[in-house]
Amino acid sequence: MKNIFFTLVQKCICLDFLINAFMNLNYYKSLNFLTNIKNENLRNIKFLCYLYEYSFNDNLIIDNIDSFKISKCTEENFDELLQINLSILSDLNALKKLTPDTYALNLLNALTYSYFNFISSIQYFSPSSVSRSSIYNEDTSLKINSHNNIRLFNFIDDSTFEHPTQLDFDFIRQKTLESINIFFDFDYNTDNIIDEYYEVFFENNDKYKFHQYFIKTKNKIFKVRISNFTGKIFYLYQSLQYDIKSSAPINKDESKNLINKYLNEKFESEFDNFTLDKDYINTTTYNTITESYTFKYNYKDNVGKVDFNKGFYITINTLNLNIEEISLF
């Protein structure tokens, strides 16, 4: 267990070095999320040192740090940034399995949530080689609920209306309404919208700029994010307005089964192309009660090979059995 702490802090320090390398490049100075990750990562290192002292009544001392190579290729460095975060998450999960102390477990859950958010940020804003000319020319053969010819990863492209050269307000709103209808069974023609508003993030950097649309109804809240660079929806969220809970939180296997049922019903013709990452799971706990599980699915290409750069994270609330978040990468 001590060795896991040592390697974990080493990885966090390496993460700091790599973030510094990005922040020293003029092109990435406008990315505020890197500064946020750096500051939170440094706080997390302090928490880990404190947790080590709390657990073993000893100071954590790092004698040496494994070196790593910074590539001249920016995309490779973003991938390295992602891999370090994934490795940190793996170590945190290993520590949670070995920790019987409730206080220590709550700290580890908070750290896990922190690095999971880092991963989401990195995947949202990492460089993409997608050509602007090919943004709206992708396959849309997926059949959903026998009504929509929509493909999970590229459903931005359909024939219902003409795509604008620049993503405007009407386009963003229409795609938001369509997506929450598809993913969360929200009928915007009959369900009353109480409130809605629109936000733009990273407005001064077209490559990382994205649009977020918020919708509030009598019973639910929805958020949808659309990348300005690719024109694709990459994040969907829903939550219940009122705290409706089942008699007891469902366990991990029950959560996984419900998610598989949801995916099979929504994307029946492509369900066999979704591959569950059995080594990944993120658990959110409050007062010893597991509130949600997040699973990771990768996507198979046309020849059946798993594409580790394409997939999605999906979160289920264990108390009200609600699919809360879907993050596509």
Disulfide bonds with the S-S distance in Angstrom:
none
